[in-house]
Amino acid sequence: MQLLTDRGADITPEVIEKYGIKFAALRIILDGKTYNSGIDLDGATFYKMLGVTESFPTTSMPSAGEFAEMYRELAKTDPEILSMHISSGLSGTMNAAQAGAAMVPEAHVTFWDSKTLSCPFGWQVETAAKMLHEGKSLNEIRQKLEVLQQKVYGMFTLSDLRYLIHGGRISHISGLVASLLNIKPIIGVDKQHGKYYQVGKFTSINKALQGMIHQIEAWYGTATRLRVQLLHGDNMEAVEQLRDKLSAAFDCIFDPVLPIAPVLGAHTGPTMVGLSVGPEALFADVG
């Protein structure tokens, strides 16, 4: 079985290379030019571009035809394909992938809706890749992914909300837009629909970071050893502040810090700082 995912997943380059993870491109359009996120545009370059333009970036997903071409090519090697994608509640990528698979009857595609994005999604892809490498069955992989989907959380905060507003992905969060100028929200992704929701709102970034600590304690208590991956737009100062707070409150195993994929950062901007968190024991039997 082969694995295909998309650039809505943030994964370390080492894991991508080790397991040969294949990606469908997600694109960014800025100042009339189109870039493939994570391929011909990295985070550092992207945020430099944002700093010298008054334009807002937009994003686009692969077409059904592009997915069909990828499935057709993969099926030449192995027709069994696990196709894992960014939350269908935040992107139409899953729908395009399903439409593409319908054009390629020789490919036997199993779909997985991550119901999340960025590093929490990346952990799902990494886990599936490791289990495939170990020869685990599709049923075993799905069972593990269902556990991760429910027990791993992601959230982020940011001080500049212009990109989030422009991207239109928070319009359904009641009361948030009306008070944007006065708050620093914590945004999470709900487990049922895979859409953004407001975890909390604060009057400063420092208070929002502390709010993340309180939320993690509510989810897991203080005795659980945690796997944590910090991510950001272009805000290492906030990353270090959040790491210090986490280290003081919990027993943490930290993954390498990741810059959020440009196609995701297009909707959050440079001030974003966030994390993926879950019990370390969930991953002890994989890889």
Long-range contacts (C-beta under 8 A, 24 or more apart in sequence): 1-78, 1-80, 1-81, 1-82, 1-132, 1-138, 2-74, 2-77, 2-78, 2-80, 2-81, 2-82, 3-81, 3-82, 3-83, 3-84, 3-125, 3-128, 3-129, 3-132, 4-70, 4-71, 4-74, 4-81, 4-82, 4-83, 4-84, 5-83, 5-84, 5-85, 5-125, 6-61, 6-62, 6-84, 6-85, 6-86, 6-93, 7-36, 7-37, 7-38, 7-39, 7-261, 7-263, 8-85, 8-86, 8-87, 8-91, 8-93, 8-114, 8-117, 8-118, 8-121, 8-261, 8-263, 8-264, 9-84, 9-86, 9-114, 9-117, 9-118, 9-121, 9-122, 9-124, 9-125, 9-261, 10-118, 10-119, 10-121, 10-122, 10-231, 10-258, 10-260, 10-261, 10-264, 11-122, 11-125, 11-126, 11-258, 12-255, 12-256, 12-258, 15-126, 15-129, 19-126, 19-129, 19-130, 19-132, 19-133, 21-125, 21-129, 22-70, 22-74, 24-62, 24-66, 24-67, 24-70, 24-93, 24-97, 25-62, 25-66, 26-59, 26-60, 26-61, 26-62, 26-86, 26-93, 26-261, 26-263, 27-59, 27-60, 27-61, 27-263, 28-57, 28-58, 28-59, 28-262, 28-263, 28-266, 29-57, 29-58, 29-59, 29-60, 30-55, 30-57, 30-58, 30-266, 31-55, 34-60, 35-262, 37-261, 37-262, 37-263, 37-264, 38-261, 38-262, 38-263, 41-262, 42-259, 42-262, 43-233, 43-234, 43-259, 43-260, 43-261, 43-262, 43-265, 44-234, 44-259, 46-262, 46-265, 46-266, 47-233, 47-234, 47-265, 47-270, 50-269, 50-270, 51-270, 56-162, 56-163, 56-166, 57-163, 57-266, 58-266, 59-167, 59-263, 59-266, 59-267, 61-91, 61-92, 61-93, 61-96, 62-93, 62-96, 62-97, 62-100, 63-96, 63-100, 64-96, 64-97, 64-99, 64-100, 64-103, 65-100, 65-103, 66-96, 66-100, 67-96, 67-97, 67-99, 67-100, 67-101, 68-100, 68-101, 68-103, 68-104, 69-100, 70-100, 71-100, 71-101, 71-104, 71-107, 71-109, 72-104, 72-106, 72-107, 74-107, 75-104, 75-106, 75-107, 75-108, 79-106, 79-107, 79-108, 80-108, 80-110, 80-138, 81-107, 81-108, 81-109, 81-110, 82-109, 82-110, 82-112, 82-128, 82-132, 82-138, 82-141, 83-109, 83-110, 83-111, 83-112, 84-111, 84-112, 84-114, 84-121, 84-124, 84-125, 84-128, 85-111, 85-112, 85-113, 85-114, 86-114, 86-116, 86-117, 86-121, 87-113, 87-114, 87-115, 87-116, 87-117, 87-121, 87-189, 87-194, 87-195, 88-113, 88-115, 88-194, 89-115, 89-189, 89-190, 89-193, 89-194, 89-195, 90-117, 90-169, 90-189, 90-194, 90-195, 90-196, 110-138, 112-142, 112-145, 113-194, 114-149, 114-194, 115-149, 115-189, 115-191, 115-192, 115-193, 115-194, 116-149, 116-152, 116-154, 116-189, 116-194, 117-154, 117-189, 117-264, 118-154, 118-231, 118-260, 118-261, 118-264, 118-274, 118-276, 119-154, 119-229, 119-231, 119-255, 119-258, 119-274, 119-275, 119-276, 120-148, 120-152, 120-153, 120-154, 120-189, 120-276, 120-278, 122-229, 122-258, 122-276, 123-148, 123-152, 123-227, 123-229, 123-276, 123-278, 123-283, 124-148, 124-149, 124-152, 127-283, 127-286, 127-287, 130-286, 130-287, 131-286, 133-287, 134-286, 134-287, 144-286, 147-282, 148-278, 148-282, 149-191, 150-191, 151-278, 151-279, 151-282, 152-276, 152-277, 152-278, 152-282, 153-188, 153-216, 153-219, 153-276, 153-277, 153-278, 154-188, 154-189, 154-274, 154-275, 154-276, 154-277, 155-186, 155-187, 155-188, 155-199, 155-212, 155-215, 155-274, 155-275, 156-186, 156-187, 156-231, 156-268, 156-272, 156-273, 156-274, 156-275, 157-184, 157-185, 157-186, 157-187, 157-202, 157-205, 157-208, 157-209, 157-211, 157-212, 157-272, 157-273, 157-274, 158-184, 158-185, 158-233, 158-268, 158-269, 158-271, 158-272, 158-273, 159-184, 159-205, 159-271, 160-269, 160-270, 160-271, 161-185, 162-269, 163-266, 163-267, 163-268, 163-269, 164-267, 164-268, 164-269, 166-267, 167-266, 167-267, 167-268, 169-196, 169-267, 170-196, 172-196, 173-197, 173-198, 176-201, 184-208, 186-211, 186-212, 186-215, 205-238, 205-273, 206-241, 209-238, 209-241, 209-242, 209-245, 209-273, 210-245, 212-242, 212-245, 212-275, 213-245, 213-246, 213-249, 216-246, 216-249, 216-250, 216-277, 217-249, 217-250, 219-277, 220-250, 220-277, 220-279, 222-249, 222-250, 224-250, 224-251, 224-279, 224-280, 225-250, 225-251, 225-252, 225-253, 225-279, 225-280, 225-281, 226-250, 226-251, 226-252, 226-253, 226-277, 226-278, 226-279, 226-280, 227-252, 227-253, 227-255, 227-276, 227-277, 227-278, 227-279, 227-280, 227-282, 227-283, 228-252, 228-253, 228-254, 228-255, 228-275, 228-276, 228-277, 229-254, 229-255, 229-256, 229-257, 229-258, 229-275, 229-276, 229-277, 230-254, 230-257, 230-258, 230-273, 230-274, 230-275, 231-257, 231-258, 231-259, 231-260, 231-273, 231-274, 231-275, 231-276, 232-257, 232-259, 232-260, 232-272, 232-273, 232-274, 233-259, 233-260, 233-265, 233-268, 233-269, 233-270, 233-271, 233-272, 233-273, 234-259, 234-270, 234-271, 235-270, 235-271, 235-272, 235-273, 238-271, 238-273, 239-273, 242-273, 242-275, 246-275, 253-280
